[in-house]
Amino acid sequence: MNQINLFVDLTRLKKPIGFMLLFWPCSWGLTLAYDFTKNYNLYFFYLLLFFLGSVLMRSAGCIINDIVDKEFDKKVSRTKLRPIASGQISIFLGCIYAMILCLMALLVLINFNYLTIILAFCSMPLAFTYPLMKRFTYWPQLFLGITFNYGLILGWTSVENQISILPFILYFGAIFWTLGYDTIYGYQDIVDDEIIGVKSTSIKFKDNPKKFIFACYSLTILSYLLIGIIMEFNYFYYLGAVLIIAHLFFYQLKNFDSKNINLCLKIFKSNNFFGLIVFLSIYLGKLNI
């Protein structure tokens, strides 16, 4: 039981916000491409596969992140008790766990078409080099956005079996959504991060974070509206836009306080609601009403 609890802590399974933020873009891309005049069975099957893949890959990513950041994690109050940083799980065992999770994710992946499989493999370098970025650049959150929202493209190709500019429009906005929410998340560790010398957009824009986050979320909403116009979605889609604007600007930005760690975490977690809004808006926006 102790090993099971350590594995759960290692993979953050008790913190579903991580894999949900990975899953939502997959669901957006899938819903954007799917023809709902056809059988729903394949849609729900793919939705389930993307959810399982998100849980497995996020869990593997957490392990790789903890292995790479072991020495940093020891010096940060929020992360010093993580299983690898605290020595409760060895790096060797962590690597074994990560390989098993990746193999399980591969079993999920092979259910898709060849293009989606190839594109998924192309994302691996992004997934496993992201933890290194905070050593070299103040923009690790940008790399996270590129990586975490890549599933949007896979969701599209799983149905269309071809590349199109359409999912990239929403992908562009999703990257800036991640850039915004992960900047907020970063303020939990900013004191420790500055001491140990790692970089982030939270540090880079610490003198005026709201302006930067406002710019990120503005680009997110712009891409959302643009894809709706191009695909000629119905009015439900634009009702969703009202909720999105209310959530991003009037809830997140209005309440954001970089000095309040608990509030930063609460605002960060609320992005699960944002993911759901976009998902439902795309779905309802495509219906012939």
HELIX and SHEET records of a PDB file:
HELIX    1   1 ASN A    2  THR A   11  1                                  10    
HELIX    2   2 ILE A   17  ALA A   33  1                                  17    
HELIX    3   3 ASN A   41  VAL A   68  1                                  28    
HELIX    4   4 LYS A   70  ASP A   73  1                                   4    
HELIX    5   5 ILE A   91  LEU A  109  1                                  19    
HELIX    6   6 TYR A  114  CYS A  122  1                                   9    
HELIX    7   7 MET A  124  THR A  129  1                                   6    
HELIX    8   8 TYR A  130  ARG A  135  5                                   6    
HELIX    9   9 PRO A  140  PHE A  148  1                                   9    
HELIX   10  10 GLY A  151  GLU A  160  1                                  10    
HELIX   11  11 ILE A  165  GLY A  186  1                                  22    
HELIX   12  12 ILE A  190  ILE A  196  1                                   7    
HELIX   13  13 THR A  201  LYS A  204  1                                   4    
HELIX   14  14 PRO A  209  ILE A  230  1                                  22    
HELIX   15  15 TYR A  235  ILE A  245  1                                  11    
HELIX   16  16 ALA A  246  LEU A  253  3                                   8    
HELIX   17  17 LYS A  254  ASN A  255  1                                   2    
HELIX   18  18 ILE A  261  LYS A  269  1                                   9    
HELIX   19  19 ASN A  271  GLY A  285  1                                  15    
END                                                                             
